[in-house]
Amino acid sequence: MNSEGIDELICILPKFQNLQTLSLGNVGLNDETGLSLVAAFEDLKSLKTVMLNSNGLSDMTFLMLADLLKAGGNVISTLHLGENKPTSVGLMGLFEALEDNKTLRSLYLNDMILFDDAAKALNKMLVKNKTLELLNSGNCGADDETLAILKPAFIFNQTLKSFFLWGNRISTNGGYFLKAMLQDYNTSITAMALSDNNIDDEALLEEIKAILKRNEKLENIENTKNRVLELYGEVECLKEMKKEGNEEGLKSNKRKVDSLLREINNTEKKLEEAKHFLTEIKEGL
């Protein structure tokens, strides 16, 4: 897309008040057009997915995005910024803005160098943030020292589910560090891409995969537990109707009763599977 096309797009963007996805990857954006584009985001209150990857965006655009995310008033949940050109200044500003952000679920920062000062800001963000579920840090120069910087994040963050670290410089020792973090502290991460690193122990990689699978099962158990509590609340409402002699109310909820019975029967099976799985874990401790 040439600069004239980008300028025309920026001019008409505010008219699309219901726009939810904006994909402008690899279209030749730079900081001049990037700043104008981000300014237009303030009027797009329904915008959820923003893809600005593979452009020429640097610190100025990253810092303006940081201001937008910090100010709130938007519902952006997916932000793809991979393969741009920020320094640590832009990344640190973005991470600071996300410390208390409550909308972003997925953040793509692949193919950009993550120096130690930016890694420290990332660690602080992950410790404080309670909503981010996916982080792509592939091919960002991360090594064993980077992982050590992120140790508090592995221990205290229990909301991140997918952490992609492919194409970095993590050694076998770093692999053992990740195994320890996942095995002893972190039960939320269920997906971790580690291909194209310097981990030469295949058995270790299989052990990490097994721990991630365990975490996935634990997550399913937690979801089942929460649904059991919800079902209990719904049944209590029906019990209250019966206690009050509200036959009309019960009749009007006949479909709901049938649906609850089916779900409870299914949940009983899941609970039995969960009991078997947890018993295996306990016996292995």
C-alpha positions as CSV (number, residue, x, y, z in Angstrom):
1,M,0.0,0.0,0.0
2,N,1.5,3.4,-1.0
3,S,1.5,6.4,1.3
4,E,-1.5,8.0,-0.4
5,G,-3.6,4.9,0.2
6,I,-2.6,4.8,3.8
7,D,-3.5,8.5,4.3
8,E,-6.9,7.9,2.6
9,L,-7.5,4.9,4.9
10,I,-6.7,6.9,8.0
11,C,-9.1,9.7,6.9
12,I,-12.1,7.3,6.5
13,L,-11.3,5.0,9.5
14,P,-13.4,7.1,12.0
15,K,-16.5,6.4,9.9
16,F,-16.3,2.6,10.7
17,Q,-17.5,2.9,14.3
18,N,-18.3,-0.9,14.5
19,L,-14.9,-2.0,13.1
20,Q,-13.6,-4.9,15.2
21,T,-10.5,-6.1,13.2
22,L,-7.9,-4.0,11.5
23,S,-5.2,-5.8,9.6
24,L,-2.3,-3.7,8.3
25,G,0.6,-6.0,8.4
26,N,3.5,-5.4,5.9
27,V,1.9,-2.4,4.2
28,G,4.8,0.0,4.6
29,L,3.7,1.9,7.7
30,N,6.3,4.1,9.4
31,D,6.1,6.4,12.4
32,E,4.6,9.2,10.5
33,T,1.6,7.2,9.3
34,G,1.7,5.0,12.4
35,L,1.1,8.0,14.7
36,S,-1.9,9.2,12.6
37,L,-3.3,5.7,12.5
38,V,-3.1,5.2,16.3
39,A,-4.7,8.6,16.8
40,A,-7.7,7.4,14.8
41,F,-8.0,4.4,17.1
42,E,-9.5,6.6,19.8
43,D,-12.7,6.9,17.8
44,L,-12.9,3.1,17.1
45,K,-14.6,2.0,20.4
46,S,-15.4,-1.5,19.0
47,L,-11.8,-2.3,17.7
48,K,-10.6,-5.6,19.2
49,T,-7.9,-7.0,16.9
50,V,-5.1,-4.8,15.6
51,M,-2.4,-6.2,13.3
52,L,0.5,-3.9,12.6
53,N,3.2,-6.5,12.1
54,S,6.1,-6.3,9.6
55,N,6.2,-2.6,9.1
56,G,8.7,0.1,10.0
57,L,7.2,1.2,13.3
58,S,9.6,2.3,16.0
59,D,9.5,4.0,19.4
60,M,7.2,6.9,18.6
61,T,4.4,4.7,17.5
62,F,4.9,2.2,20.3
63,L,4.8,4.9,22.9
64,M,1.6,6.4,21.4
65,L,0.1,2.9,21.5
66,A,1.2,2.6,25.1
67,D,-0.6,5.9,25.9
68,L,-3.8,4.6,24.2
69,L,-3.7,1.3,26.1
70,K,-3.0,3.1,29.4
71,A,-5.8,5.6,29.0
72,G,-8.4,2.9,28.6
73,G,-11.6,3.5,26.8
74,N,-10.8,0.8,24.2
75,V,-11.5,-2.9,23.9
76,I,-8.4,-4.0,22.1
77,S,-7.8,-7.6,23.0
78,T,-5.2,-8.7,20.3
79,L,-2.2,-6.7,19.3
80,H,0.3,-7.9,16.7
81,L,3.4,-5.8,16.6
82,G,6.0,-8.4,15.5
83,E,8.8,-7.5,13.0
84,N,8.9,-3.8,13.7
85,K,11.8,-1.6,14.8
86,P,11.4,-0.4,18.4
87,T,14.3,0.0,20.8
88,S,14.0,-0.8,24.5
89,V,12.4,2.6,25.0
90,G,9.3,1.8,23.0
91,L,9.0,-1.7,24.5
92,M,9.5,-0.5,28.0
93,G,6.7,2.1,27.5
94,L,4.4,-0.5,26.1
95,F,5.0,-2.9,29.0
96,E,4.5,-0.2,31.6
97,A,1.1,0.6,30.0
98,L,0.1,-3.0,30.1
99,E,0.7,-3.4,33.9
100,D,-2.8,-2.5,34.7
101,N,-4.5,-3.0,31.4
102,K,-7.7,-5.2,31.6
103,T,-8.5,-5.8,27.9
104,L,-5.5,-7.2,26.1
105,R,-5.4,-11.0,25.9
106,S,-2.9,-11.6,23.1
107,L,0.4,-9.8,22.4
108,Y,2.7,-10.6,19.5
109,L,6.3,-9.2,19.8
110,N,8.2,-11.7,17.7
111,D,11.3,-10.9,15.7
112,M,12.3,-7.8,17.7
113,I,15.3,-7.7,20.1
114,L,14.4,-7.9,23.8
115,F,17.4,-6.4,25.6
116,D,17.8,-6.9,29.4
117,D,16.2,-3.6,30.3
118,A,13.1,-4.4,28.3
119,A,13.1,-7.9,29.7
120,K,13.0,-6.4,33.2
121,A,10.0,-4.2,32.2
122,L,8.3,-7.3,30.7
123,N,8.9,-9.2,33.9
124,K,7.3,-6.4,36.0
125,M,4.3,-6.2,33.6
126,L,3.7,-10.0,33.8
127,V,3.9,-10.0,37.5
128,K,1.2,-7.2,37.7
129,N,-1.0,-7.9,34.7
130,K,-4.0,-10.2,35.3
131,T,-5.5,-10.6,31.8
132,L,-2.8,-11.3,29.2
133,E,-3.2,-15.0,28.1
134,L,-0.8,-15.2,25.0
135,L,2.7,-13.7,24.6
136,N,4.7,-14.4,21.4
137,S,8.4,-13.6,22.0
138,G,9.8,-15.7,19.3
139,N,13.1,-14.8,17.7
140,C,13.7,-11.9,20.1
141,G,17.2,-12.8,21.2
142,A,16.2,-14.3,24.5
143,D,18.7,-16.5,26.3
144,D,19.2,-18.2,29.7
145,E,19.8,-14.8,31.3
146,T,16.5,-13.5,29.9
147,L,14.7,-16.4,31.5
148,A,16.4,-15.7,34.9
149,I,15.1,-12.1,34.6
150,L,11.6,-13.5,34.1
151,K,11.7,-15.8,37.1
152,P,9.3,-13.7,39.2
153,A,6.8,-13.7,36.3
154,F,6.9,-17.5,36.1
155,I,6.2,-17.7,39.8
156,F,3.6,-15.0,40.3
157,N,1.7,-14.8,37.0
158,Q,-1.1,-17.4,36.9
159,T,-3.1,-16.0,33.9
160,L,-0.6,-16.4,30.9
161,K,-1.5,-19.6,29.1
162,S,0.6,-19.5,25.9
163,F,4.2,-18.3,26.0
164,F,6.1,-18.7,22.6
165,L,9.9,-18.6,22.8
166,W,10.8,-20.2,19.5
167,G,13.9,-19.1,17.6
168,N,15.9,-17.8,20.5
169,R,19.2,-18.7,22.2
170,I,17.9,-20.8,25.1
171,S,20.3,-23.6,26.1
172,T,19.7,-26.9,27.6
173,N,20.3,-25.3,31.0
174,G,17.6,-22.8,30.2
175,G,15.4,-25.7,29.3
176,Y,15.9,-27.2,32.7
177,F,15.1,-23.8,34.3
178,L,11.8,-23.8,32.3
179,K,11.0,-27.3,33.4
180,A,11.6,-26.3,37.1
181,M,9.4,-23.2,36.8
182,L,6.5,-25.1,35.2
183,Q,6.8,-28.1,37.4
184,D,7.1,-26.4,40.8
185,Y,5.5,-22.9,40.4
186,N,3.5,-22.3,37.2
187,T,0.3,-24.2,36.4
188,S,-1.3,-21.7,34.0
189,I,1.0,-22.0,31.0
190,T,-0.4,-24.8,28.8
191,A,1.5,-24.0,25.5
192,M,5.1,-23.1,25.0
193,A,6.9,-23.1,21.6
194,L,10.6,-23.9,22.0
195,S,11.7,-24.9,18.6
196,D,14.9,-23.6,17.0
197,N,16.6,-22.9,20.3
198,N,19.9,-24.5,21.6
199,I,18.2,-27.2,23.7
200,D,19.8,-30.5,22.6
201,D,18.1,-32.8,25.1
202,E,15.1,-34.3,23.4
203,A,14.0,-36.1,26.6
204,L,13.9,-32.8,28.4
205,L,11.7,-31.3,25.7
206,E,9.3,-34.3,26.1
207,E,9.3,-33.7,29.9
208,I,8.3,-30.1,29.4
209,K,5.5,-31.1,27.0
210,A,4.2,-33.6,29.6
211,I,4.2,-30.8,32.3
212,L,2.3,-28.5,29.9
213,K,-0.2,-31.3,29.3
214,R,-0.6,-31.6,33.1
215,N,-1.3,-27.9,33.3
216,E,-3.9,-28.2,30.6
217,K,-5.7,-30.9,32.6
218,L,-5.5,-28.8,35.8
219,E,-7.0,-25.9,33.9
220,N,-9.9,-28.1,32.7
221,I,-10.4,-29.3,36.3
222,E,-10.5,-25.6,37.5
223,N,-13.1,-24.8,34.7
224,T,-15.2,-27.8,35.7
225,K,-15.1,-26.8,39.4
226,N,-16.3,-23.3,38.5
227,R,-19.1,-24.7,36.4
228,V,-20.1,-27.0,39.3
229,L,-20.5,-23.9,41.5
230,E,-22.6,-22.2,38.8
231,L,-24.8,-25.3,38.4
232,Y,-25.2,-25.4,42.2
233,G,-26.4,-21.8,42.2
234,E,-28.9,-22.5,39.4
235,V,-30.3,-25.6,41.1
236,E,-30.7,-23.6,44.4
237,C,-32.9,-21.1,42.5
238,L,-35.1,-23.9,41.3
239,K,-35.2,-25.3,44.8
240,E,-36.3,-22.0,46.1
241,M,-39.1,-21.9,43.5
242,K,-40.3,-25.3,44.6
243,K,-40.1,-24.3,48.3
244,E,-42.3,-21.3,47.5
245,G,-44.8,-23.4,45.6
246,N,-44.1,-21.6,42.4
247,E,-45.3,-24.3,40.0
248,E,-45.7,-21.9,37.1
249,G,-42.1,-20.9,37.5
250,L,-41.0,-24.5,37.5
251,K,-43.0,-25.4,34.4
252,S,-41.6,-22.4,32.5
253,N,-38.1,-23.7,33.4
254,K,-38.7,-27.3,32.2
255,R,-36.2,-27.0,29.4
256,K,-33.7,-25.5,31.8
257,V,-34.2,-28.5,34.2
258,D,-33.6,-31.0,31.4
259,S,-30.5,-29.1,30.3
260,L,-29.2,-28.9,33.9
261,L,-29.7,-32.7,34.3
262,R,-27.7,-33.4,31.1
263,E,-24.9,-31.1,32.1
264,I,-24.8,-32.5,35.7
265,N,-24.5,-36.0,34.4
266,N,-21.7,-34.9,32.1
267,T,-20.0,-33.0,34.9
268,E,-20.0,-36.1,37.1
269,K,-18.0,-37.9,34.5
270,K,-15.5,-35.1,34.3
271,L,-15.2,-35.0,38.1
272,E,-14.5,-38.7,38.1
273,E,-11.7,-38.2,35.5
274,A,-10.4,-35.3,37.5
275,K,-10.3,-37.4,40.7
276,H,-8.4,-40.2,38.9
277,F,-5.9,-37.6,37.5
278,L,-5.3,-35.9,40.8
279,T,-4.9,-39.2,42.6
280,E,-2.1,-40.1,40.1
281,I,-0.4,-36.8,40.8
282,K,-0.7,-37.3,44.6
283,E,0.8,-40.8,44.4
284,G,3.7,-39.4,42.4
285,L,4.6,-36.7,44.9
